[in-house]
Amino acid sequence: MRLTLEPKLIPKGMGIAVLSVILLTFTWVASISLQGRDIREPDAPTQQMRQLRFEDRADGSIAVIEFTSGQQIDSVVGESGFVRGVLRGLAQERKREGFDGARPFELIGHTDGRLSLVDPVTKRKVDLDSFGPINAENFLRMLTIPVKEQK
């Protein structure tokens, strides 16, 4: 019995051209990444900003504290996986770089409606809208809760 090869479906020249385009694309993306260029669209201007600290509590909740007033404005209880995940990632990066949690994070609402959480210590920024509107709403609430007047 003799085996025969299937006829070529793609001409040799076209296969080389496709592979060349793929290789050039990967090379271009790698060169931009290695240069440290930011290829994101620039942020819209800041419409509202609030400096916040997050503190773990004995009951497993996380207190959301407005930095300027020192008042607790909200609490993260229960699962709240997205909020906890974002905060854990930022806290771990600070710890890795040798910083403590004393300085606040900046929760920023932009004029185009987007929402960002920025760590001014490590310069890391999380675009919260990238994770969907429901997840972003958890942080939006923290931006809009009024501070209670002290008596």
GITAHU-V826159 format. One record per backbone hydrogen bond with DSSP energy under -1.0 kcal/mol. CO is the residue of the C=O (numbers start at 0). NH is the residue of the N-H. If there is no record, write none. Layout:
CO_NH ; CO_NH
//
This chain:
10_14 ; 11_15 ; 12_16 ; 13_17 ; 14_18 ; 15_19 ; 16_20 ; 17_21 ; 18_22 ; 19_23 ; 20_24 ; 21_25 ; 22_26 ; 23_27 ; 24_28 ; 25_29 ; 26_30 ; 27_31 ; 28_32 ; 29_33 ; 30_34 ; 31_36 ; 32_35 ; 44_110 ; 47_108 ; 49_106 ; 50_66 ; 51_104 ; 52_64 ; 54_62 ; 56_59 ; 60_56 ; 61_75 ; 62_54 ; 63_72 ; 63_73 ; 64_52 ; 65_69 ; 70_65 ; 73_63 ; 75_61 ; 79_83 ; 80_84 ; 81_85 ; 82_86 ; 83_87 ; 84_88 ; 85_89 ; 86_90 ; 87_91 ; 88_92 ; 89_93 ; 90_94 ; 91_95 ; 92_96 ; 93_98 ; 94_97 ; 104_51 ; 105_117 ; 106_49 ; 107_115 ; 108_46 ; 108_47 ; 109_112 ; 113_109 ; 114_127 ; 115_107 ; 116_125 ; 117_105 ; 118_122 ; 123_118 ; 125_116 ; 125_127 ; 126_129 ; 127_130 ; 128_131 ; 131_135 ; 132_136 ; 135_139 ; 136_140 ; 138_142 ; 139_143 ; 140_144
//
